[in-house]
Amino acid sequence: MSEATYNEDNIRSLDWKEHIRLRPGMYIGKLGDGSSYDDGIYILLKEVLDNCIDEFVMGHGRKIDVTIDGPRVEVRDYGRGVPLGKVIDVVSKINTGAKYDSKAFKKSVGLNGVGTKAVNALSTYFRIESAREGEMKVAEFDRGVLRKDNKLVKTQEPNGTRVIFEPDGQMFHNYQFRDQHIERLLWNYCYLNTGLTITYNGQKFQSKNGLLDLLTTKMDGDPLYPIIHLRGDDIEVALTHANHYGEEYYSFVNGQHTTQGGTHQGAFREAVAKTVKDFFKKDWEAGDVRTGIVAAVSVKVIEPVFESQTKTKLGSLEIEPGGQSMRSFIGDFIGRELDNYLHKNPEIAEVLQQRILSNERERKELSGIRKLARERAKKASLHNRKLRDCRIHLNDPKKDDRKELTTLFITEGDSASGSITKSRDVNLQAVFSLKGKPLNSYGLTKKVVYENEEFNLIQAALNIEDGMDGLRYNRIVIATDADVDGMHIRLLLMTFFLQFFPDLVKNDHLYILQTPLFRVRNKKETIYCYSDEERQRAIIKLGKSAEITRFKGLGEISPDEFKNFIGEDMRLEPVMITKDAVVHDLLSFYMGKNTPDRQGFIIDNLRVEKDLVAEASEKAALDGAMQAIARKLEANEVELDA
């Protein structure tokens, strides 16, 4: 084998925009198509919004306007406006910005002078307008290249900055902005900045009570006791307990949602457990104190250190360089304020104590079962092939830069898992093969997670027995056939995760794999179609003589073809809980005992595809589907439109 040459010709120097476009993951994390909350197109929007928020925090501008129309995004703030002589520099010269001047932006999110440069470099159209004291400067770019450098003009516009951009379709394939992700982002900004108003496509977002409003919105049903809301200098927290398993946290630094937590969240968890144990003078296990907790914590830090450019995990050990440690800062605040609150509200302290004692009893009851379950899971991983693991895991610090790309596919049957296993990326993608339909876990206690082999092995594969901190895969993808049985398995798996691990769903880790229903091809071209409408368009394009294949199951798709559907352009539908949804009510309706209301819902929402029954009329297909659903209802099973 010939050796590759290595000389002066191999050494390259990239300019700022080339480097961003060549290594976008360094700047915005994963690219994605907009199906995930942390996909790159939302990071671009966030980078622009962060500058607007920094202006608000510094006392300039109480309003932000956001408009999104198809691929075009427009953000307008009413702050001071970028200094007119530096408008081009701040969006096209790396390491250029006001955030290096701590006097101008003391507790800012953007400290590295990169944000809007990444937006500029990764957009096919980028325009920045700055209005200051009756003058305006406008510049336009294309993938970071300056196209128009307009001269200063007089203007009646109020002070502030407007940024307009369109993400590059070459970088973000088949992307689409989703309202639910954008609204979640905007609400978080408002919860953390009381007094700020954001309008998005005409809808108004604002919060009067900060993290109290956030927790009230996020809660599923009523809390066990009124939300405890505490505020101090550079810190705000809200917490309560609910009737669910696990721990649920929303943590923020300088207005940035740290979805992966960090030192501040760790210090908060530790401080809550210690303060509660000290108050009751009990040596409880920390897990018993925190199980069922729902909490939010926000801190302001001078020159925060994040573990990546996307700022999803705080690494700062101190509240400011050379200052008090994060652990003691949060520990002192919680130890003082939460202790005072519990002394002043003994009725709330009593409810909290009862929840802790209940957690302790359940843990002790499960201890023996958990030990046997761990042994079974360990033995199963050695002696069977239900889990085809990947080589990189979330808890491998040496591979931390790729953790957001790690995926576990949960499949039905050996044929489907075999196709995915043969075509997957073995470094990043793992496959878990189900045996038959999972148990309907609605209304059952966590004991079933350890006693049911399938659930126990799924939990062990994900490493979530003791919480989300050990989660080994960033995305859990349910990959089932698009037929009645496949839909049922999806529903049963979603019930399992919502019942026992709701924070996994709420933190955007659960997805449904979309695979093509049809393949339309002629001698020159092959088109995969995900709906009947796409099939019709493909037939028109390739001609009526084109060969049409209907995929009835994942096992019918060859490994060579499957590579097209689980690669960079993989179509994923996130499993999301809407703002007003209550998990308990959802599970009760869909997975509880049959009721006339639910039967009516199923019939009203039945989706029938003509191709499911070859050469049959629509009426015949409908009659057959109705009979199938009637049989399922009699067996107390549920089938829903996806």
Buried (B, 14 or more C-beta within 10 A) or exposed (E): EEEEEEEEEEEEEEEBBBBBBEEBBBBBBBBBBBBBBBBBBBBBBBBBBBBBBBBBBBEBBBBBBBBBEEBBBBBBBBBBBBEBEBBBEBBBEBEBBBBEEBEEBBBBBBBBBBBBBBBBBBBBBBBBBBBBEEBBBBBBBBBBEBEEEEEEEEBEBEBBBBBBBBBBEEBBEEBEBBEEBBBBBBBBBBBBBBEBBBBBEEEEBBBEBBBBBBBBEBBBEEBBBEBBBBBBEBBBBBBBBBEBBBBBBBBBBBBBBBBBBBBBBBBBBBBBBBBBBEBBEBEBBBBBBBBBBBBBBBBBBBBBBBBBBBBBBBEBEBBBEEEEBBBBBBBBBBBEBBBEBBEEBEEBBEBBBEBBEBBBEBBEEBEEBBEEBBEBBEEBBEEEEBBBBBEBBBEEEEBBEBBBBBBBBBBBBBBBBBBBBBBBBEEBBBBBBBEEBBBBBBBBEBBBBBBBBBBBBBBBBBBBBEBBBEBBBBBBBBBBBBEBBBBBBBBBBBBBBBBBBBBBBBBBBBBBBBBBBBBBBEEEEBBBBBEEEBBEBBBEEBEEEBEBBBBEBBBBBEEEBBBBBBEEEBBBEBBBBEEEEEBBEBBBEBBBEBEEEBBEBBEEEBEBBEBBBEEBEEEEBBBBBBEEBEEBBEEEBBBBEE
